Amino acid sequence: MDKIKQMMLIALVFIVVTAVCGKIVEAAIKKPEIEELAAAFHNQGIEVKEWTIYSKKKISMPSENFSENVKRFTQQHRLFKWSIERTSNGWKAAGTKVNKNLGATETLQIISTDTNRQSNSYILYQVQGHGNSRNWANINKHFKKQSFDIFHEYPTIFSCIEGSVDDKMVGVLHLTDALLNEFNAVPLEQLKEKEFASVSAYTARWEQKIPAEQGSMNMQVAVRHGGLGENTTVVAGTPIITTEY
């Protein structure tokens, strides 16, 4: 009986270790969302024109103390070239830096707005580039490191990619469905016309999600045909939570 218990214990330990190792390997090989989007564009014959990854965080920074707080913040991030401006309802500080190693531009912004006597402030960090990049892993690694330095935590990363196909390619609706199929994404909200389509969907391949009327969503796709002789524009990415930026 003792031998049976020992064998069962060993089997249980083996199962647990295998499951844990599987999760570790899965996390190690999981590609960043921007790379998955670029791969989907490539599969569908879409030329990548521009890509963006960014994060944001709400902070406590009343507009009356904006200058003092921004001065401290810009000193901590001296490699960015800064400009500060007064907006119609608050303040905005923006810093930019060209990263030649990544072939991209980094943007760091602090925005403070007063609406209906309510003060809202955000920090936004963005990396943007043009064309299809082959070093997505390096870009993602750099973005995560910089985000942690800026936000002092690992924030949610939003990704967006824009591309185009010539007017000889497949139709708008077919191309929209093809991109959704790349991710086994289920449409939740959609507007489909002959020359334009916009779809909010959910894919189990990505963990992050936001509420929608029909359920949770974590992917958006928009395709627009420019007309006779014009290219078809394609935009796809994770849901964009809009903030003035």
Salt bridges, closest charged atoms under 4 A:
GLU36 OE2 - ARG205 NH2 2.78
GLU47 OE1 - LYS49 NZ 3.51
GLU50 OE1 - HIS130 ND1 3.72
GLU68 OE2 - ARG72 NH2 3.56
GLU106 OE2 - LYS97 NZ 3.81
GLU106 OE2 - HIS142 NE2 3.16
ASP149 OD2 - LYS145 NZ 3.45
ASP177 OD1 - LYS192 NZ 2.82
GLU195 OE1 - HIS225 ND1 3.32
